[in-house]
Amino acid sequence: MIKSIFIQKGNTGELIFFKTYEDLFDIKLTSSFLSAIFSFVKQTLRTEMLSEIEVGPFRFIFEIEKLGNDELLFALFADRTDNLVELRNHLREIQTQFLKRFDESSLTHGFDGEITKFKAFEENIENILEDNKRLISESIKKDIIKVFEELHKFSVFVVSSALITQTGRVVVSYLDANILSEIIRLLEGRFITGNYRINELISLEEFGILSLKGIDEHFISVIQFRKDCPFETSLLIAKKFSNRLKKLII
């Protein structure tokens, strides 16, 4: 769960905007902590690449925007167990909309320390988070579940299945929790290396054959097959299953 969102000047550490959902820490102290981390990375490690850090059960995720000679630091504070890909997407959308809404001069040399004028951006944040909650309608979800039920009856080779987003959010899942967790970690790892979309991925695991097939830029169909399932059969079933879901979703 997202705890707080911060936007501040990277060079001076001045706080421009913040939004908190849980009062876990003092805002000024947290802002100073973020500024110190950013300064340490730049001056000691000689790099401006600050991505994320983990502190106990929590995680800070960062995006940095260069504006002339200044920099803006966008930071999102959340639970360590939250989906990293989802959090990163939230933060990047917040960054994009903030920079579109406010004039560059008011964020750099024209910044006078008055942050109340940025408070209206809270509405943007709520819209960003709310839009990301809406994946599919309940009526479509019911139709999708019917397709899953038919899949499980159709072939003795099918062990389990799921529909997830390209960022790892679960829409429908019959998968074992450990297998689902491994898939989400796989997506996070690919995301970090710049692979934002899966088209097709099939692998032989200890628990059987695992097939991930991209439906479009948003969704992935997942099927777990038995180990003795012929490879060609798994490919054919995965393709037909994905196509049926695609007709419902798109």
C-alpha positions as CSV (number, residue, x, y, z in Angstrom):
1,M,0.0,0.0,0.0
2,I,1.2,3.5,-0.9
3,K,2.1,5.5,2.3
4,S,3.3,8.8,1.0
5,I,4.3,10.7,-2.2
6,F,7.0,13.4,-2.2
7,I,8.1,15.9,-4.9
8,Q,11.1,18.1,-4.0
9,K,14.0,19.9,-5.5
10,G,17.0,17.6,-5.9
11,N,19.6,20.3,-5.6
12,T,18.4,22.0,-2.4
13,G,16.0,19.5,-0.9
14,E,13.2,22.0,-0.7
15,L,9.8,20.2,-0.5
16,I,7.4,21.2,-3.3
17,F,4.5,18.7,-2.8
18,F,3.6,15.8,-0.6
19,K,0.6,13.5,-0.1
20,T,0.3,11.1,2.8
21,Y,-2.0,8.2,3.3
22,E,-0.6,7.1,6.7
23,D,1.1,9.4,9.2
24,L,4.1,7.1,9.8
25,F,6.8,9.6,9.7
26,D,7.4,13.3,10.2
27,I,7.1,15.0,6.7
28,K,10.1,17.4,7.2
29,L,12.3,14.6,8.6
30,T,11.4,12.3,5.7
31,S,12.0,15.0,3.2
32,S,15.4,15.7,4.7
33,F,16.2,12.0,4.7
34,L,15.4,11.7,0.9
35,S,17.5,14.8,0.2
36,A,20.4,13.3,2.2
37,I,20.1,10.0,0.2
38,F,20.1,11.8,-3.1
39,S,23.1,13.9,-2.1
40,F,25.0,10.9,-0.9
41,V,24.4,9.0,-4.2
42,K,25.5,12.0,-6.3
43,Q,28.6,13.0,-4.2
44,T,29.8,9.7,-2.9
45,L,28.8,7.2,-5.5
46,R,29.3,9.7,-8.3
47,T,26.0,8.8,-10.0
48,E,22.6,10.4,-10.3
49,M,20.9,7.0,-10.9
50,L,18.7,6.6,-7.9
51,S,16.0,3.9,-8.4
52,E,14.8,2.5,-5.2
53,I,15.9,1.7,-1.6
54,E,14.4,-0.7,1.0
55,V,14.2,0.3,4.7
56,G,12.9,-2.5,6.9
57,P,9.4,-3.4,5.7
58,F,9.2,-0.3,3.4
59,R,10.4,0.7,0.0
60,F,11.2,4.1,-1.5
61,I,11.0,4.4,-5.3
62,F,12.5,7.4,-7.1
63,E,12.3,9.2,-10.4
64,I,14.5,12.2,-11.2
65,E,13.7,14.9,-13.7
66,K,16.3,17.3,-15.0
67,L,15.1,20.9,-15.5
68,G,17.9,23.0,-16.8
69,N,20.4,23.3,-13.9
70,D,17.9,22.0,-11.4
71,E,16.5,18.6,-10.7
72,L,13.2,17.4,-9.3
73,L,13.1,14.3,-7.1
74,F,9.8,12.3,-7.3
75,A,9.6,9.7,-4.5
76,L,6.9,7.2,-3.6
77,F,6.9,5.4,-0.2
78,A,5.1,2.1,0.1
79,D,5.2,-1.4,1.6
80,R,8.1,-3.5,0.6
81,T,5.8,-6.3,-0.6
82,D,3.9,-4.1,-3.0
83,N,4.3,-4.7,-6.7
84,L,7.3,-2.8,-7.8
85,V,6.2,-2.5,-11.5
86,E,2.8,-1.1,-10.5
87,L,4.4,1.4,-8.1
88,R,6.9,2.5,-10.7
89,N,4.1,3.1,-13.3
90,H,2.2,5.1,-10.7
91,L,5.2,7.3,-10.0
92,R,6.0,7.9,-13.7
93,E,2.5,8.9,-14.4
94,I,2.6,11.3,-11.4
95,Q,5.8,12.7,-12.8
96,T,4.4,13.2,-16.3
97,Q,1.2,14.9,-15.1
98,F,2.9,17.1,-12.6
99,L,5.4,18.5,-15.2
100,K,2.5,19.1,-17.6
101,R,0.4,20.9,-15.1
102,F,3.0,23.3,-13.7
103,D,5.3,25.8,-15.5
104,E,8.9,24.9,-15.3
105,S,10.0,28.3,-13.9
106,S,7.7,27.8,-10.9
107,L,9.6,24.6,-10.1
108,T,13.1,25.9,-10.7
109,H,14.4,29.5,-10.4
110,G,10.9,30.9,-9.9
111,F,10.1,28.7,-6.9
112,D,9.4,31.0,-3.9
113,G,9.0,28.3,-1.2
114,E,5.2,28.5,-1.3
115,I,3.8,25.0,-1.8
116,T,0.1,25.6,-1.3
117,K,-0.3,26.3,-5.1
118,F,0.7,22.7,-5.8
119,K,-1.9,21.2,-3.4
120,A,-4.5,21.0,-6.2
121,F,-2.4,18.3,-7.7
122,E,-3.8,15.9,-5.2
123,E,-6.8,15.5,-7.5
124,N,-4.5,14.3,-10.3
125,I,-3.0,11.7,-7.9
126,E,-6.3,10.3,-6.9
127,N,-7.4,10.0,-10.5
128,I,-4.1,8.2,-11.4
129,L,-4.5,5.7,-8.6
130,E,-8.2,5.2,-9.3
131,D,-7.7,4.7,-13.0
132,N,-5.2,2.0,-12.3
133,K,-7.8,0.2,-10.1
134,R,-10.2,-0.2,-13.0
135,L,-9.1,-3.2,-15.1
136,I,-12.2,-4.8,-16.4
137,S,-15.9,-4.5,-15.6
138,E,-17.7,-7.1,-13.4
139,S,-19.8,-8.4,-16.3
140,I,-16.7,-9.0,-18.4
141,K,-15.0,-10.7,-15.5
142,K,-17.9,-13.1,-15.2
143,D,-17.5,-14.1,-18.8
144,I,-13.7,-14.5,-18.3
145,I,-14.3,-16.8,-15.4
146,K,-16.5,-19.0,-17.6
147,V,-13.7,-19.3,-20.1
148,F,-11.4,-20.4,-17.3
149,E,-13.8,-23.0,-16.2
150,E,-14.1,-24.4,-19.8
151,L,-10.3,-24.4,-20.1
152,H,-10.0,-26.6,-17.0
153,K,-12.6,-29.0,-18.3
154,F,-11.2,-29.0,-21.8
155,S,-7.8,-30.6,-21.2
156,V,-6.4,-33.0,-18.6
157,F,-3.1,-31.4,-19.1
158,V,-4.2,-28.0,-17.6
159,V,-3.3,-27.8,-14.0
160,S,-4.1,-24.1,-13.3
161,S,-4.3,-20.7,-15.0
162,A,-4.6,-17.0,-14.5
163,L,-5.1,-13.6,-16.1
164,I,-2.7,-10.9,-15.0
165,T,-1.6,-7.5,-16.3
166,Q,1.8,-6.9,-18.0
167,T,2.7,-5.2,-14.7
168,G,1.8,-8.2,-12.5
169,R,-1.7,-7.2,-11.2
170,V,-3.9,-10.2,-10.8
171,V,-7.3,-10.1,-12.5
172,V,-8.2,-13.8,-12.1
173,S,-6.0,-16.5,-10.7
174,Y,-6.3,-20.2,-9.9
175,L,-2.5,-20.6,-9.5
176,D,-0.7,-21.7,-6.4
177,A,0.4,-18.6,-4.5
178,N,4.1,-19.5,-4.7
179,I,3.9,-19.9,-8.5
180,L,2.0,-16.6,-8.9
181,S,4.7,-14.9,-6.7
182,E,7.4,-16.2,-8.9
183,I,5.7,-14.9,-12.0
184,I,5.3,-11.4,-10.5
185,R,9.0,-11.4,-9.6
186,L,9.8,-12.4,-13.1
187,L,7.8,-9.4,-14.4
188,E,9.5,-7.1,-12.0
189,G,12.9,-8.3,-13.1
190,R,12.1,-7.8,-16.7
191,F,10.7,-4.4,-16.1
192,I,13.8,-3.3,-14.3
193,T,15.9,-4.3,-17.4
194,G,13.6,-2.4,-19.8
195,N,11.4,-5.3,-21.0
196,Y,8.0,-3.8,-20.4
197,R,5.9,-6.4,-22.3
198,I,5.7,-10.1,-22.6
199,N,4.6,-11.4,-26.0
200,E,5.1,-15.1,-25.3
201,L,7.2,-17.1,-22.8
202,I,7.1,-20.8,-22.1
203,S,9.3,-22.7,-19.7
204,L,9.7,-26.1,-18.1
205,E,9.6,-25.9,-14.3
206,E,9.6,-28.4,-11.5
207,F,5.9,-28.0,-11.2
208,G,5.2,-28.4,-14.9
209,I,5.1,-26.4,-18.1
210,L,4.4,-22.7,-17.6
211,S,3.0,-20.6,-20.5
212,L,2.7,-16.8,-20.4
213,K,1.1,-15.3,-23.5
214,G,0.6,-11.6,-24.0
215,I,-3.0,-10.8,-25.0
216,D,-2.2,-7.1,-25.7
217,E,-0.1,-4.3,-24.1
218,H,-2.1,-4.7,-20.9
219,F,-2.8,-8.3,-20.2
220,I,-1.1,-11.7,-20.0
221,S,-2.8,-15.1,-20.0
222,V,-1.1,-17.8,-17.9
223,I,-1.5,-21.5,-18.0
224,Q,0.3,-24.2,-15.9
225,F,0.4,-27.5,-17.7
226,R,1.4,-30.9,-16.4
227,K,5.0,-32.0,-17.0
228,D,3.9,-34.7,-19.4
229,C,2.0,-32.3,-21.7
230,P,3.3,-32.4,-25.2
231,F,5.0,-29.0,-26.0
232,E,3.0,-28.5,-29.2
233,T,-0.2,-29.1,-27.3
234,S,0.6,-26.5,-24.7
235,L,1.4,-24.0,-27.4
236,L,-1.9,-24.7,-29.2
237,I,-4.0,-24.5,-26.0
238,A,-2.3,-21.3,-24.8
239,K,-2.9,-19.6,-28.2
240,K,-6.6,-20.6,-28.3
241,F,-7.1,-19.6,-24.6
242,S,-5.4,-16.2,-25.2
243,N,-7.5,-15.5,-28.3
244,R,-10.7,-16.2,-26.4
245,L,-9.8,-13.9,-23.6
246,K,-8.7,-11.2,-26.1
247,K,-12.2,-11.2,-27.7
248,L,-13.7,-10.5,-24.3
249,I,-11.3,-7.9,-23.1
250,I,-10.6,-5.8,-26.2
